[in-house]
């Protein structure tokens, strides 16, 4: 099912069960970039040392966003193929097969609010409840220096 809400095309898809290696924390908004730089490096290092393979682009899981405290409970996440061994400080998360609402945002991370507003409107219009917000980063800011070209898939796991 596809719907166009302003400039965003919103699709409803069926997401298969996926396994992720994650690092979760509560992080102030102004420290998100540092959190991602540090933890994606840690995640990819563990994946390589364990002989595993990434199964997609890096993601972030947003469990809670607190606009008053300017912080978010989130996880840096990488989908992984294979059996993830015990990691100590990292967490294995299995997302079950789910109904997912999705759109793509093109531009800097600071300009994503309209995409989220379009997604929230779609949920309200269709009587759906958001369970988890996921951003999948298709562009690497270390390689592509032009934020206007960055691509991010936004997923809402819904009920």
Secondary structure as GFF3:
##gff-version 3
##sequence-region A 1 159
A	DSSP	beta_strand	2	5	.	.	.	ID=ss1
A	DSSP	beta_strand	8	15	.	.	.	ID=ss2
A	DSSP	beta_strand	18	28	.	.	.	ID=ss3
A	DSSP	three_ten_helix	29	31	.	.	.	ID=ss4
A	DSSP	alpha_helix	32	49	.	.	.	ID=ss5
A	DSSP	beta_strand	53	54	.	.	.	ID=ss6
A	DSSP	beta_strand	59	66	.	.	.	ID=ss7
A	DSSP	beta_strand	71	81	.	.	.	ID=ss8
A	DSSP	beta_strand	91	95	.	.	.	ID=ss9
A	DSSP	beta_strand	98	106	.	.	.	ID=ss10
A	DSSP	three_ten_helix	109	111	.	.	.	ID=ss11
A	DSSP	alpha_helix	113	126	.	.	.	ID=ss12
A	DSSP	beta_strand	130	137	.	.	.	ID=ss13
A	DSSP	three_ten_helix	147	149	.	.	.	ID=ss14
A	DSSP	beta_strand	151	158	.	.	.	ID=ss15
###
